[in-house]
Amino acid sequence: MKLPDYTLTISEPVACIKPGRTLLFRLCFALVLLIGIPAVGVLIWAEVTSFNLNSLPWLPRIGLAAVVGLCAFGVYRSIREEQVRLTLRFYKDRLVLSYEGKPSLWREGTPAEETVIRYDRIQRCVLNVRRCRVTIVAKDYERTVGEAAPRKKGGAVSFSALGAQDVNISKCLEDHSPIKVIVKN
């Protein structure tokens, strides 16, 4: 592979699952969805139809609230934030985003991930200054996770620029590629 014209390495904060907590996280998340969302739906229905919820017994209401609260606490305790190295490699015809290992909320382990975006396929690039997030919308791009074969995808690719506080990320993107960055406050 050819050498890149320019390389920038930043650290990106990523929410991931704590080791050994994948099953607990999935179970608690499913219970919050199965119990919490219908419970909110019942509250909305009761408000719209003027149904008096005080006529329902207290014990089931407290039990449901306790289960949803404990499951939400289990989800909260299963998540941590980790700093991941992101390397942006600028070539003449493409931008390559590489993670040495990117953890996830839904799986343990940290497989390497690489995203190749051709400049001629980019529709727009937006930098959200408030969130320090760069979003590149492309017609298609190629993503490789771990040892799997590359997959073509379309849509948005985003990364956090919080680890690049000392770097003007929009100026870097515009100087080293034909990408025009739209700055949004």
N, C-alpha and C positions, 0 to 999 in steps of 0.2 A: 504494500500500500504506500502511496506517496506521502511525503511529509506534509503536515498542514502548514498553511501560510502563517497562522497565528493560533496560539493556544492560551486559554484562560481557565484556571482552576479556582472554583469557589466551593464553599461548604453550604449545603442546603439542609435546613431542618425538616425532618420527615417524621410523621407520626407512625409508630409501628407497635406491634404486639410484644409484650414482655415474654421472655423465654418460658415455655411451659404453660402459658395461659391461653393458648389458642382455643382449646375446647371450652373453657370457661367463658371466654369472650363470645364465641359463636352461640353458646347456649343462652347467655344473658341477653345478647343482642336479639336473638329470635324471640325470647320471652317478652322483651320490651315491645317488639313489633306486634306480637300476637295478643298481648294484653293491654299495653299502653295505648296503641292507636285506636282499638275499638272502644276503650274507656273514654278517650277524648271525643270520639264520635258520639257516644251516648250522651256526654255532657252537652255537646252542641245540639243534638237532637232534642234533649230535654229543654234547652233554652229556646229553641225555635218553636216547639210545640207547647211550651209552658207547662211541661210535666213537672210535678213536684217530686224531686229526688229524696226529700225527707221521709217519704212514705216507705222507702226501701230500708231493710234492716242494716244496723251499723256494722255488724261483724263482717259481712262479705265486702263492704266498702273499705273497711280498714285493712282487711286481708289483701285485697287487690292492690291497694295503695302501697302496702308493705312489700309485696312481691315486686311490683314495678320499681319501687325505690331501691330495694336490694339489688335487683338486676342492673339498674342504671349505675349503682355504685360499683358493681362488679365490672361493668364495661369501662367505667372511669379508671378503676385500679389496674386494668389489664393493658392500658395504653401508656406508652412513654414516647418521648421525643428523642431522636437521635440525629446527630450531625453526619451527613453523608457527603462525600466528595463528588462534585460534579465537574467534569471537564468539558469545556466547549472548544471544539476544534474547527477552525475556519479553513475551508479549502476554496478553490476558485469557483466551484460549481455547487457546493453543498456545505451544510452545517451539521456537525456530528456532536450529539450530546451523549456523554458516556458516564455511567455510574459504575464504580468498582464493585459495589454491592448495594442494592437498594432494598431495604426491608419494606414490609407491607403489613397492613392490618389483618389480612386474611391468610397469611402463611408465615411460618417460621423459616428462618434461613434468609440469606441475602444473595441472590443470584446477580451477576453482573447484567447490566442493561445498556443497550446502545440504540440510539435513535438517529437515523439519517434523514435529513430534510433537504431536498434539492431547492435551491433558491428560486428556480422558475416555477415551482409548485406552491410557493408561499403566497397567500392571499393578503394577509395583514399580520402585523406584529404590534401588540399593545403592551405597554409598561404601565401597570397600575402602581402609582407612586405610594399611595396610602398602604397597600398590602405588600409592596416590594415584590411584585409577581409579574413575570414576563409570560405572555401567552402568544404563541405563534399558531395561526390558523393556516393550514395547508390543505390543498386538494388531496394529496396523499403523501405519506412518509413510510419509512421502513423501520420496524422495531424488532430488535433481537433481545430476548430475555434468556440468560444463561446459555446453555448449549443447544437450545431449540433453533429451528430454522427461522430465518427472518420472515416477518409477516407484514404485509402491506396493510396500512390503515389510513384513514382520512379523518380530518377534524382538527382539534386543538391539541397542542403540546404545550404544557406550561411548567415552569420551574420557579422557585423562589430565589430572589436576589438578595435575601437577608444576609447571606454570608459574603456578599460583595459590597459592603457599605463604603469601603474606601475606593471602589471602582465605579465610574460612571458607566453603567451597563448599557444604557441606550447609545451613548457615544461609541462604546466599544463595538456594539452590533452594527452601527452605521459605518464606522471606519473600516472594519475588516470584512464587510460583506455588502451586497447590494440591498440589504433589508432596510426599509424605512420604518422607524419606530414611531408609533403614535403614543404620546404620553398622556395618560389619563389620571386625574387627581381623585 
